Amino acid sequence: RGRTMRRAFSVFLVLAGAAGVASAQAPPLLPEKDIAALANELSGETAKQTLEGLVQFHRQRGSRGFHSAAELVLERARAYGLTDAEILRFPADGKIFYGTQRSRPAWDADKAELTELKGGAEIGIASYAAQPLVLAQDSESADVTAELVDVGEGTKESDYAGKEVKGKIVLAAAQAGAVQDLAVGKFGAVGIVSYAQNQKTAWSGDNEDLIRWGHLDTFSANKTFAFMVSLRTARAMRARLSAGEAIRLHALVQAGQHPGHYEIVTATIPGADPRLKDQEIAFSCHLDHPKPGANDNASGCSAILEVARTLQKLIGDGTLARPARTIRFIFPPEIEGTVTL
């Protein structure tokens, strides 16, 4: 795997060197000796070790998991000898605006279990401890026992026609945030089970066992909880409900929004030219994502951290000349973190 990632880095460097070249005879962006030095120093194993560390954390915005991931990146940036390595902190309380973006409060979860009560037993359906992805972001605490009602997509009033959902949990095909104001706010449901699928036209297709990351509307007045389940689980539930069977669920959730901070890890390799060093070339990947997500974008964060390590090492030992401009590495939460900067 290390060789594979090293080859990928090498291809990237060669392509980067060739970008914008007018003809095949034009010189590369970097001398061959520099390309060779970079290819020899870049380590797929080092990047992979960083990735393995990051995916241990449920990295939702403003959460304890995100903070732990940020601390991991910071510790490695300092160990690699990068300059001005720090975590920038911006208040996020649901009131402060950054540009046109209203800050979203931090959100943490401690526990969430969804079970079915059947024949005197509780049968597990979803567990936050086992798979944090099953709890929709911005869910609030609850301890509810209620029947399940199928509302189809759940996004139109007609989806609720002839159905009594007050005091019950709704099963919906749409994302929980698109359902809550109707289901909870208008019709009195106490919670949501969603089987929304991720990008039906993309790679995930109709995979029955995938569970999509889910979210409620951060700023909705109709606070509730939502669990995410797979198509297989939802289709089995729908078939039972269609046959007239009652499904009684118990939802236990300990979670909620709270004032917090957007945290952004940053570090630099200072430029050498006094006239140009205040200009910065930025490498950035977002650090937040549900556990155990790797490619959106912990793998990117691991890759650019390895780029930082490699450049710093080769500049430090004199193999590469220090760049004229400063190179900055930035690891923000997606969207919100980018806007704050």
N, C-alpha and C positions, 0 to 999 in steps of 0.2 A: 504493500500500500504506500509505503514511503517513496519507493521508486516511481510509482504511478503519479503521486502528487508532485514529485520533483519534476517529472517529465512535463506535467501540465503547467507548472510554473515556468519551465524552460520555454515551452511553446508560447506561453503568454508574453514572456520577455522578448522573444524573437518577433512575434507579431507586433508588440508595442514598438519595437525598434523600427519595424518596417512601415508602420502606419504613416500615411501622409507622404511616403516616398514617391517621387514622380515616376521613376523607372526602375527596372531591375538592376541597373548599373549604379544607381545612387548609393551613397554610403549609408550604413545603418545608423540608427539614433545613438547606439552605444558601440564602443570598440568591442571586438570579439573577446578580448581578455576580460573585460568587465562582465560581459554576458556569461562567460565561463565561470567567473568567480561567483556571480549570483546563483547560477545553476548548481554549483558545487556546495554552496553554503545553505541554500534553502532546504528545509527539512519537512517532509510530509509527516513524519512521526511526531515532531514537535507541535505542528499545527493540530494533528489528530489528538494529542494529549490535551491541548487547550479545549478542543471541541468536546472531548469526553467530560471535561470539568464543567463546561457551560450547560450541557444538556441535563445535568443533574437538577437544575433549578427550574421551577415554574416561574418564568420571567415576565409576569404581567406588569403593566405600568405601575410604578410607585410601590411595588410590593416588596416584601422581605426577600422573595426569591430573586427579583431583579437586583436588589441591593447586593446580595451575595455574589451574583454574576459580575456586577460592576467591580466589587472588591477583588475578585479573581483577576479580572483584566488589569486593574490598577497594579496589583502586586506583580504581575508578570511584566508590565510595562516598566516598572521601576527596576525589576531584576535585570531587564535587558539594557538598562542604562539610558533609557529615553529621558528627555528633558521636560521639565514642567508637567510631570505626570500628576494628575489630580482628578477628583470627581467634582464637577460643577453641579450645584443643586439649585433648582428653580421651584418656588412654591407652586403647588397644584392643589387647589381647594374648591374648584367648581365655580369660582367667582373671578379670579384673575384671568385677564386675556393676554395672550401673546400674539400680537398682530390681530388677525381676525379670528384666531383660534381660542375658544374658551377652554381654560385648563380643566382637565378631568381629574376628579379627586383620586387619590391612591385607592387601591382595592386589595384586600387580603382575604384569604379563606383559611380557616383552621380545620374544618370538618364538613363533609357532606356525604350523606348516604341516602340512596333511593331503594326502597324495598317494596315487594308486593306481599300483602297479608293474605295468606291462602291456607285454609285448613288448619288454622291455629299456628301456622309457622310464618316466619318472615323470609322471603326468598330475595336474595340480593340481585339488584338490577344494575346499579351504578355506585361506584365508590371513589370519592376524591382521593383517598389515601392510596388506592391502587392505580388510579388514572386521573390526574387532576383535570384533564381535558373535559371530563363529563360534567363539570359545573360551569355554567355560563358565567362569563365575567360580569361583574356588577350585580350578581345575585345578593340578596339580603338574607339574614338569618330567619329561620322558620322551623317549626316542629308541627307538621301537619299530617293528618290522616284523612284521606278523601278518595272518592271515586274518580276514575279516569273517564274523560269524555273526548271522543274523536271530533275535531273541528276542521278536518281537512287542512287546507293551507292556513286558515285562521286569520287571514288578513282582510277579509271583507265581512260586513254585517251578515250577508247571506250565508256565510259559513256557519253561523250560529242559529240560523232559523230553525225553530222547532226543537232546540236542544236546551236543556237546563244545565247551565254551567256554574251558576252561583254556588260558591263554597266547594267547588270541585277543581280538579287538576285537568288542564286541557292537553291533548296530544295534537301537535301541530307540525305540518310539513315545512313551514316557513321558519326563518330565523326568529329566535325568541324576542328580539328587540322590535321586530315588525308586528308582533302579535300582542304584546303586553297591554297596550292602551285600550284595545278592543276587549281582549279576553278578561283582563283584570279590571281596567278602569271602567269600562261600560257594562260588562256582563257579570262581574263579580267573581271571577275565578280566583283561586288562591295560589296557583302556581302553574308552571308550564313544563311539559316534556316535549322537546323539539328533536326532529330527525332531519333538520335542514342538511342538504348535501352541498359539498364544496365544489364549485365550478363544474357543473354537470357536463359542459362541453370540453373540459380539459382532461388531464390525465386520470383523475379519480373516477370519472364515469359513474357507473351504477354499482360500485363495489358495495356489497351488502354489509360488510363488516367495518367500514370506516366510520369514525366518529369525528364530526367537524368541530373545530373551535367555535364556541357559541358566545354570544354577548347579548345583554339587555341594553336598552336605551339608557345611557349614563344619566341623562337629565330628565327622564320621565318622572312625573309625580306619582306614578303607579308602581311603587316599589314592590318587587316580588322575587321569586327564585326561579331558576330554570335549569333543568338537566338536559344534557345532550345524549341521545342514544343512536345506535346504528339503524340502518334500514332493516336489517334482519329482525332486530328487536321490535321496531315499530310495526313492521308488517305482521308479525305474530300477534301483537296487541290489537291491531286494527281488525284482524280476522276474528279474534275472540269477541271483540266488541260488536262487530257486525253480526255475529251469530247470537247475540243477545246475552253474552256472559258479562257479568259485572267484574271489574278489576279495581281492587282497592289498594291504594298505595300509601306508604308512609315516607314522607320526606323530612329529613333532619339536616339542617344547614346552619353552620356557624360561619358567617362571612359578612362582609359589608364594606362600604366606602368610608374613607376617613381622610381628613386633610393630610397631605404628604408633600412629596417633592418628585419632580422629574430629575433623574440623575444622569449625567452625561460624563463618561470617562474621556479624557483627552490627554495627549502627550505629543511632543514634537521632537524632530531632529532639526536643530537650528541651522539656518543658512549661513554661508560663509561671506557672501558679498555684502558689505555695509550698505550699499545702495538698494539691494534687492531682498535682504533677509526679512524685511517686514511684509513682503508678499508671501503668501502661503499656498502650497499645493496640498489639498485635503484628500485623505483616504477615509471613507466612512461606510459603516454598515450598522444597521439597527440591531440592538442587543436583545430586545424583548421578543418573547414568543412563548407559547405554552410548552410545558414539558411533555414529551421529550424532543420537541421539534429541533432539527439540526440545520436544515437547508433554508430556513427563513427566520433569521439569517445568522445563526451561530457559526455556520461553516464560513460565511463571509468574514465575520469578526475574527475567527481563528486564522483565516488566510492573511488578512491585512496585518494582524499582530505578528505573524511570522515574517511578512515583508518588512515590518518595522525592526524586528530582531535582526534580520539578515543585513539590512542596510546599516543599522547602528554598528553591528559587529565589523563589517567590512570597512566602514568609515573609521571606526576606532582603531583598527590595526593597520590603517594606511593603504589597504588594498584598493579602496575606492576614494576618489576625491569627495570632499564635502560639497553638497549641492549649493548653488548660489542662493536659492530661495529656501525658506523654511518648509519642511514637510510636516503637516499636522495629521494626527490620527484621531478620529472621533468615533465614539461608540454610544449613540443616543438611543432612547426609545423611539420607535417609528412614529413619524408624523409629528406628534406633540413635541418630542425632543428636538426635531429638526427645526420646527417653527420658532422655538425659544432662542435659537442661535441666529 
